[in-house]
Amino acid sequence: MNTRWGMFGGSFDPVHYGHLVVAELLRELERLDGVLFIPAWRSPHKSRTRAAGAHRLAMLRLALRGNPALRVSAVELRRGGPSYSIDTVRRLRRRWGRRPTLLLGGDALLDLSKWRESDALLREARVVVFARPGAEAAARRARALGLRYHEVALSSVSSSTLRRMLRRGFSIRYQVPETVRRYIERHSLYGSGAARRSR
């Protein structure tokens, strides 16, 4: 594979505009040919996901439709078990014949020492860190490790906030793509109040 792609992992439970904006912006800043969204089967660093892998994969496909530079991979969902980034990096490196670019949030960077084979991850992937303006601890850590670093005006939207809103029956319109909002409603994900209040 001669093109340069980034990998963007996470639970995406659910995917929202914040994810999409970050991926597109980093694709441009890093001059990547595209970004591969990789939903985790189970993150070793988070509690269990609320929506099944098949639902999260379907929502990502809906959210990314129409932009060939943003794609989704089910590699971690097919593998099952805890989703360790080093395993995915090695698989993609074999497939692509080059080091993948791993897009990593500043908070994740500060916890990187807890990740499986974190030293190997820094060798086997080209790590690009993004964080909110003023995230000095993440910036210092990225500089110390010699990593690419970008300050990004991240959206205040979070998947956990959206799930909480849906449980309480509030609308999440304009915070996720409309196709994703309708999918959540149709499948009654994240709380029974979604269908009643999000129209």
C-alpha positions as CSV (number, residue, x, y, z in Angstrom):
1,M,0.0,0.0,0.0
2,N,1.7,3.2,-1.2
3,T,-0.8,5.6,0.3
4,R,-0.5,6.9,3.9
5,W,-3.5,6.2,6.1
6,G,-4.1,7.0,9.8
7,M,-5.8,4.7,12.3
8,F,-8.3,6.2,14.7
9,G,-9.4,3.8,17.4
10,G,-12.1,4.1,20.1
11,S,-15.4,2.8,21.3
12,F,-17.5,5.2,19.1
13,D,-20.4,4.5,21.4
14,P,-21.9,6.4,19.6
15,V,-19.8,8.1,16.9
16,H,-20.5,11.9,16.9
17,Y,-19.4,15.0,15.0
18,G,-16.4,15.6,17.3
19,H,-14.9,12.3,16.1
20,L,-15.5,13.2,12.4
21,V,-14.1,16.8,12.7
22,V,-10.9,15.6,14.4
23,A,-10.3,12.8,11.9
24,E,-10.8,15.2,8.9
25,L,-8.6,17.9,10.4
26,L,-5.8,15.6,11.3
27,R,-6.0,14.0,7.8
28,E,-5.4,17.4,6.3
29,L,-2.7,18.6,8.8
30,E,-0.7,15.4,8.4
31,R,-1.4,15.1,4.7
32,L,-2.8,11.6,5.1
33,D,-4.7,9.9,2.2
34,G,-7.3,8.8,4.6
35,V,-8.3,7.8,8.2
36,L,-9.4,4.4,9.2
37,F,-11.9,4.3,12.1
38,I,-11.4,1.1,14.2
39,P,-14.1,0.4,16.8
40,A,-12.9,-1.6,19.7
41,W,-14.5,-4.9,20.7
42,R,-13.7,-4.0,24.3
43,S,-11.3,-1.2,25.4
44,P,-8.9,-2.4,28.1
45,H,-9.0,1.1,29.6
46,K,-12.8,1.7,29.7
47,S,-15.9,0.1,31.1
48,R,-18.0,-2.1,28.7
49,T,-19.6,-0.5,25.7
50,R,-23.3,0.1,25.8
51,A,-24.1,-0.7,22.1
52,A,-23.1,-4.0,20.5
53,G,-20.2,-4.0,18.1
54,A,-22.5,-4.6,15.1
55,H,-24.5,-1.4,16.0
56,R,-21.4,0.7,16.5
57,L,-20.0,-0.5,13.2
58,A,-23.2,0.2,11.4
59,M,-23.4,3.7,12.9
60,L,-19.8,4.4,11.7
61,R,-20.6,3.3,8.2
62,L,-23.6,5.6,8.1
63,A,-21.5,8.6,9.5
64,L,-18.7,8.1,7.1
65,R,-20.8,7.6,4.0
66,G,-20.0,10.1,1.2
67,N,-16.3,10.7,2.3
68,P,-14.0,8.1,0.7
69,A,-11.1,9.4,2.8
70,L,-12.8,8.3,6.0
71,R,-13.4,4.5,6.3
72,V,-14.2,2.0,8.9
73,S,-12.5,-1.4,9.7
74,A,-14.0,-4.2,11.8
75,V,-10.6,-5.7,12.5
76,E,-10.9,-5.4,16.3
77,L,-14.5,-6.5,16.3
78,R,-13.7,-9.6,14.4
79,R,-10.7,-10.4,16.7
80,G,-12.8,-10.1,19.9
81,G,-11.5,-9.8,23.4
82,P,-9.7,-6.8,24.7
83,S,-8.7,-4.5,21.9
84,Y,-5.0,-3.8,22.2
85,S,-3.6,-1.1,19.8
86,I,-0.3,-2.8,19.4
87,D,-2.0,-5.9,17.9
88,T,-3.9,-3.7,15.4
89,V,-0.8,-1.7,14.5
90,R,1.2,-4.8,13.8
91,R,-1.6,-6.3,11.7
92,L,-2.0,-3.1,9.6
93,R,1.8,-2.7,9.3
94,R,2.0,-6.2,7.7
95,R,-1.0,-5.5,5.4
96,W,0.2,-2.0,4.4
97,G,3.9,-2.6,4.3
98,R,4.6,0.6,6.2
99,R,4.1,2.0,9.7
100,P,0.5,3.2,10.3
101,T,-0.1,6.6,11.6
102,L,-1.9,6.3,15.0
103,L,-4.1,9.3,16.0
104,L,-4.0,9.5,19.7
105,G,-5.8,11.9,22.1
106,G,-3.7,13.8,24.7
107,D,-5.5,12.1,27.6
108,A,-4.6,8.7,26.1
109,L,-1.0,9.8,25.7
110,L,-0.7,10.6,29.4
111,D,-1.9,7.1,30.1
112,L,0.2,5.4,27.5
113,S,2.5,3.7,30.0
114,K,-0.4,1.6,31.1
115,W,-1.0,0.3,27.5
116,R,0.3,-3.1,26.4
117,E,3.8,-2.9,24.9
118,S,3.6,0.9,24.8
119,D,7.3,1.2,23.9
120,A,6.8,-1.1,20.9
121,L,3.7,0.9,19.9
122,L,5.9,4.1,19.7
123,R,8.4,2.2,17.5
124,E,5.9,0.4,15.2
125,A,3.5,3.3,14.6
126,R,3.9,6.9,13.6
127,V,2.1,8.5,16.6
128,V,0.3,11.8,16.1
129,V,-1.1,13.4,19.2
130,F,-4.1,15.8,19.4
131,A,-5.3,17.7,22.4
132,R,-7.3,20.8,23.4
133,P,-5.4,24.1,23.5
134,G,-3.8,24.5,26.9
135,A,-3.2,20.8,27.5
136,E,0.3,21.5,28.6
137,A,0.9,18.1,30.2
138,A,0.1,16.3,26.9
139,A,2.2,18.8,24.9
140,R,5.2,18.3,27.2
141,R,4.9,14.5,27.0
142,A,4.6,14.6,23.2
143,R,7.7,16.8,22.9
144,A,9.6,14.5,25.3
145,L,8.8,11.5,23.1
146,G,9.5,13.3,19.9
147,L,5.9,12.9,18.7
148,R,3.9,15.1,16.3
149,Y,1.5,17.2,18.2
150,H,-1.5,19.3,17.2
151,E,-3.7,21.6,19.3
152,V,-7.3,21.1,18.2
153,A,-10.4,23.0,19.3
154,L,-12.2,19.8,20.3
155,S,-15.9,19.7,20.4
156,S,-17.5,19.5,23.9
157,V,-19.7,16.6,22.6
158,S,-18.8,13.3,24.1
159,S,-20.3,9.8,23.7
160,S,-21.0,9.5,27.4
161,T,-22.9,12.8,27.4
162,L,-24.9,11.7,24.4
163,R,-25.8,8.4,26.1
164,R,-26.9,10.3,29.2
165,M,-29.0,12.7,27.2
166,L,-30.7,9.8,25.4
167,R,-31.4,8.0,28.7
168,R,-33.1,11.2,29.9
169,G,-35.1,11.5,26.7
170,F,-33.4,14.5,25.3
171,S,-32.7,15.1,21.6
172,I,-29.2,14.6,20.2
173,R,-30.1,16.2,16.9
174,Y,-27.2,18.3,15.4
175,Q,-24.6,16.5,17.6
176,V,-24.5,13.3,15.5
177,P,-25.1,12.8,11.7
178,E,-28.9,12.6,11.1
179,T,-28.5,9.0,9.7
180,V,-26.9,8.0,13.0
181,R,-29.6,9.7,15.1
182,R,-32.3,7.8,13.1
183,Y,-30.4,4.5,13.5
184,I,-30.2,5.0,17.3
185,E,-33.9,5.8,17.4
186,R,-34.9,2.9,15.2
187,H,-33.0,0.4,17.3
188,S,-33.9,2.0,20.6
189,L,-30.2,2.3,21.6
190,Y,-29.0,4.0,24.8
191,G,-32.4,4.4,26.4
192,S,-36.1,4.2,25.7
193,G,-36.6,8.0,25.7
194,A,-34.7,8.4,22.5
195,A,-37.5,7.7,20.1
196,R,-40.0,9.8,22.1
197,R,-38.0,13.0,22.3
198,S,-35.4,13.2,19.5
199,R,-37.8,13.8,16.6
